[in-house]
Amino acid sequence: MEPLKNEGEAYRKITAVLKRRRKPATIADITAATALPLSLVRELLPRAADEFSGRLEVTESGEIRYSFPRGFTSRYRGFKAGLKRFGNNFFTFMGAAGSLLFKVWIMVMLIGYFVLFLAIAIGGLFLSVAAQSKNSNGRRQSTVYAGSGIFNMIWRLWFYSELTRSYQRYDGRVSRADKAPSRPMHKAIFSFVFGEADPNRNLAESEHKALIAYIQAHRGVISLPEFMAFTGKNSAEAEEAIIAFCAEFGGSPEATDEGTIVYRFDELLLRDDTQRFAELSPSIQRLRQFSANPKSMNIWFIIINAVNLFFGSYFLYHSFTTGLLYTVEQFQAASFLYGFTYSLFMNFQSNPLPFISIVLGVIPLVFSLLFWLVPALRSHAEKKENDNIRLRNFKRLGFSRIWSRPLQLASGDIEASAEECRPHNLNAAREQVIKEMGAWSVPEVEINSQGATVYSFTELEREKQALEKYRAGVDPARTDLGKTVFDSGA
């Protein structure tokens, strides 16, 4: 027989045999059908199980069989998988581009309209003051002073607010030079609308690092309940995930003498770093934060948006109720600010009504509603996400607690003090943990003398003992790299 050109050709032969068989197969079955080396089949079968959503079966003799009840639709190749990848990449790109444009639009709209409406309001105020002050010089001075005072107050509120903290005062009383600079205004606005970056974006990487370190610290062997404790997945989800983990990091399922499935990662033990392992524990997901802005800053954004909402509603309402203005009587009967704005924009177009109704009415009104709607919807979604995070963290702790002491376990023994690990309905979460672990190992249930329900995962205890026996049989000498016998640079 001619040698295979590469590993990919061997993999295609294995998958072709699996598709033809349409029934469970052992490593020996595939070796006999392909005439491939046994070690190569042992290495590539977990990859096939991952790609085609395979399952593992253990016979009474302890042999492992691979079955594919879901058919042979690849998760990574083919038209459907390619279309899914294209769709994910396309929507990711469009989402990023749309988010960027939306952020720029929000910045321009929120601040731009606020400044525009303030300018219109202040201009109308000065015009009103000038018109009223014609009766007497004294009254003119007082009203102009009042108008300038209002303008000065608005100006100070704007520039000396939480939005522009980066100033320094040199009046001898306050200096902010020695304080940490605040975040830029645009980032603060985006934080209010879109929230902060996902604190768990690197969770998969940190979870894999912890799993690898745990496996290396335990002679290259891990069980499914231990994997459940690291990931918070139930037994069905964990079984699928650990097959993918085996395909990625060179693991293979093995059966102990007692018929328990364990997963070996011999190659992960060949490490040159001899430092001792730190205490290992599952990664904890962090809760999502609505915004990192100070509360006062978010209140300012709400106030500014309320101003835009008020003026947008005002101009839209008067554009419908007052409409066109032609005569002096119509200007006098109209609202002063609407009449002033109408006459102001008549300098640019003969009929400013469409501009006022759409640009000063509809657009800021819709934007202001969206400016509140997006954070409201995001807050609702983040609350649900945080509930899921708390439950997953609690399940990790619960699975770990059951694995550490499978016998005589009361539901109240599964406890969590950290906010990230404490679901709102603690009793329901405890029942879910016991139920999901019970799907892997059915517990014995009894009522103790205090009337509390006590669970004993007897099969899990036997699995734990079989795992420790199997680990003890792993030859530690296989992890010793020995002395260097050849150096290409020597």
Order of alpha helices (4+ residues) and beta strands (2+ residues): alpha-alpha-alpha-beta-beta-alpha-alpha-alpha-alpha-beta-alpha-alpha-beta-beta-alpha-alpha-alpha-alpha-beta-alpha-beta-beta-alpha
